[in-house]
């Protein structure tokens, strides 16, 4: 199961391995979009089933209108959900969980338990959650410090604003998961798959993230000071204004990553692949380079403490070096 990486609604919604997230109320249509009504679907699960097979369907709006079930199919991710309206009962806005739809929706989304595929008990937060199936579950704002999530699957799950101090998520599948403003200091995400995850403003200070996959993740304003990111994959991440002070990124893959105005003071990038990466306006004072790949393709425009052209010589040394002396 994975989340589709559509850049716009025109790219098409997923039709396989669909995870549903729901909110009470009618869906708020995005500007310039519309929906179509299907009267044959008498239940929310049936409404979702129709949408699942349709690449043009991003969400469903199911309600009972004057005692008649009404299923509306949306051609674009909704912007949110409205309160209950007169004549309409039990309205539910359900979206296909993708990075695009999660980002577009303004408001809280519950787990698939509100739809057709996820029993409520499956999304209970406990101390031992090893190897469990928590795809699409909502743990928003919960205190889960010390929880063992090792080898578990939380594709599209929500951990936003949760407290995950010492959280154990080694080798877990967290593709497309939401970690906005999550407190996860000293947590362990070694060899976890966190690609396409939304980690805006998250706190991963001193976290162990060896071999973690963060490809295409949103790390804007995130704090990873002192984190261990050796052999980690950060390809194409958006790390604007993120902080990596004193982080160990030895052997990390930073190809195509964007670190505009980010902080890298004292970080170790020995043997890292920085091909096509951008450190525009970033602070790289004291960053340790050595045997890096793609050094000459990096954008250091406006960067503080940016290495001089001579610094590429560091790649010829057998140990980490500091091009600033």
N, C-alpha and C positions, 0 to 999 in steps of 0.2 A: 504494500500500500504506500502510495506517495502522493504528495500534493503537486498538482500541475503548476508550471511556472509561466502561465499566460501573462503577457505584459499589458494586454488590453482585452476587453470583452470580445472583441472581434477575433481573437486567437482561438476562441472556443473553450467551453467549460469541460471539465473531466467527465467521462462516462463510465469509468471503471474504478473500483476501489474508492467510491465516493464516501466521504465522511460528512455527516450533516451536523450543523450547529444551528441552534434555534433561539429565538427571542419571542416573548409574548407580544401580540399586537400585529397590526398590518405592516407589511414591508413599505418603506418609503422609497419610491422609485428614484433612481439617479436622474439628474437633469438630462433631458433629451431622449429618455428611454420610455418604453411602454411594457405592458404585460398583456397576456391573452388568457382568457378564462376557459377552463375545461370543466364542464359540469358533470362528467361521468365518474369522477373520482370521489368516492363517498367518505374516504378517510385520509388522514395525513400521510400514512405510509403509502397508500395508493397514489396520492398526488406526487410524493417524492419519487416513486418508482417511474412514473411517466417522465419526470424531469431528468432522472438519472440517465436515460437513454438518449437524451437530446443535447447535443453539443451547444445549441443556442440557448439552453436553459441554465441559468446561474443560481436561481433560487425559486422557492415556491411560497405563496401566500395562501394559507388554508384557513377557512373560516366557515361558520354557518350563518347564512344570510336569510332572514325570514324563514328559518327552519330548513333551508336547503343548503347542503354542503357546497362550497365554492372553492375551486382549485385554480389559482392564478399562477402562471408560469412567467418568470421574469427573464428578459433577454440580457440583463446586465446585473452585476452585483448591486444590491440595494444599499442605500445610504444609512439605513437604520430601521427602526420600527416605531409605530405610533401607538398611543394608548388605545384602550378599547373604545369602539365607536357605537353609536346608537344603532340598534337593529342587527348588530353583528356580535356574535358570541364566540368565545374560545378561538380567537384569531391567533395564528402562529406564523411567524416569518422564519423560514428555514433556508439556510444558504449552503451551497457546496463549499466545503472548507478548502480554500486555496489562499495563497499569500495575497493575491489581488483582492479577493472578496473580504478577507479579514481586515485588510487595510482600509477598504472602502466603508466598512460598517461602523457607524458611530453609536456605540452603546455596548452593553454587556451581552455576550452570547453564551448560552448554556451548551452543555455537551449533547451528544447524539441521543441521550436518554429521552429527549423531547421528541425525537423522531422515531424511525421504525427499526433501528438496528442496535441500539445500545441500552441494555437494562441498567436501571439506576445503580444497583449494587456493584456493577463493574467499575464504576467511577468513584468508589469510596476510597478516601485517602487513609492508608494505614502505615504502620511503621515498616512492615515488610511487604514490598510490592515487586519483588524480584520476578523477572521474566513474565510479568503480567501483560495483558492487553488493555491499554488505556488510551487507545486512539480516539481523538476528539473529545476527551474528557475535560471538564472545567474544574481546575484547582485554583482559580483566581483568588488571591488574597489569603489563602490558607497558610497556616504555619506547619511546615513539613520538614523542619530541621532534623537531620540525622536519619531521614527516611532512606531505605535501601531500594533504589529504583534500578539496580543493575540488570542489564540485559532485557529490560522491559521495553515495550513499544508504546510511545506516546505521540504518534504522528498527529500533528494538528492540535495537540492538547494545549490548554491555556494555563500558564503558571504566572501570569502577569500579577505584579504586586504581592506575590507570595514570598514567604520567608523560607529559604532553602539552605540555611547555614549547615555546612557539613553534609549536604545532600549527596548520596552515593548513586551516580548514574553511569557507571562504567559500562561501555559497550551497549548502551541503550540506543533506541531509534527515536529521535526527537525531531524528525524532519518537519519543517513548517510549524514547529511549536512556538508559542508566544511567551516571551520572557520580559516583557516591558516592565521596567522599574523593579524587577525581581531582585531580592537580596540573597545572593548565593555565594557569599564569601567562604573560602576554604572548602568549597564543594569539589566533587570529583566527577569529571566528565570524560575521563580517559577513553579514547577510541570510540566515543559516541558519535552518532551521525546527527548533527544539528544543522544540516544544510537547509537553506531557505527559511531559517528561523528568524523571528522578529525579536531582537534583543536590545531595543532602543532604551538607553538609560539604565540597563541592567548592571548589577554590581557583582563582578566575578573576581574581586580582589583575592590574590593568593590561592586561586583555584588551581586544581590539577587537571590539565586538559591535554595531556600528551596524546598525539595522534587523533585529536578530535577533528571532525569534518564540519567546517563552517562555511562551505562554499555558498556564495550568493546570500549570506546572512546579512541582516541589517544590524549593525553594531554602533550606530550613531549615538554619541554621548555615553557609551558604555564604559565601565571601569574594569580594566583587566590588569591593574598594577600588580606586579609581583607574581602574575600567573605563569604557570608552566605550560607553554604551547609548543614544545618540541615536536617536530615532525607533523605539526598540525596543518590542515588545509584551509587557507583563508582566501581561496581564489574568488576574485570578483566581489569581495565583501564591500559594503558601504560602511566605512569606519570614521565618518566625519566627526571630528571633535571627540573621538574616543581616546582613552588614556591607556597606554601600554608601558608606563614607567617601570623600569627594572624587570620587565617580563622576559622570560627565557624563550626565545622563538627560534632556537637552533634548528636548522633543517626545515623550517616552515615553508610552505608554498604560498607565496603572496602574489602570484601572477594576476595582473589586472585589478588588484585591490586598490581602493580609493581611501586614502587617509588624510583628507583635507583638514587642516588645522588640528590634527591629532597630536598627542604627546607621546614621544618615544625616548625620553631622557633615560639613559642607562640601560636601554633594552639590548638584548643580545640577539643579533640576526646572523650569527655564524652559519655558513653553508645554506642560507636561505635562498629561495628563488624569488627574486623581486622583479622579474621581467614584466615590463609594462605597468608597474605599480606607480601610484602617484602619492607623493608626500608633500603636495603643494601646501604652503603656509604652515606646515607641521613643525614641531620642535623635535629635532633629532640630535640635540646636544648630547654628546657622550655616548651615542649609540655605537655599539660594537659590531663591526663588520669583519668578515673574513671568509674567503672562498665563496662569496655570494655569486649567484648566477643572474645575468641580465642587468648588472649594475649600471651599464651605460645606457639603458633604456628607461631608467627611472626619472620621473618628473620631480625635481627638487625646487621648482619655482617658488620663491618667497619663503623657503624653509629656513628656520633658525638653526644655526649650527650645521648647515648643509655641507656634506663632504666636498672637497675640492676635486678637480679632475684627477689629481695625483692619487686620490684615495683608492682608485681602482686597483692600485698596486697591492692593496690589502688582500685581494683575491689570490695572490701568489704565495701568501704565507701559510705555514702549516698549523697555525694557531690563531685564535681570535686576535684582532688588532683594532686599535682605535686610530682612525685616520687623522684625528685632531691632536695627537701627541699626548 
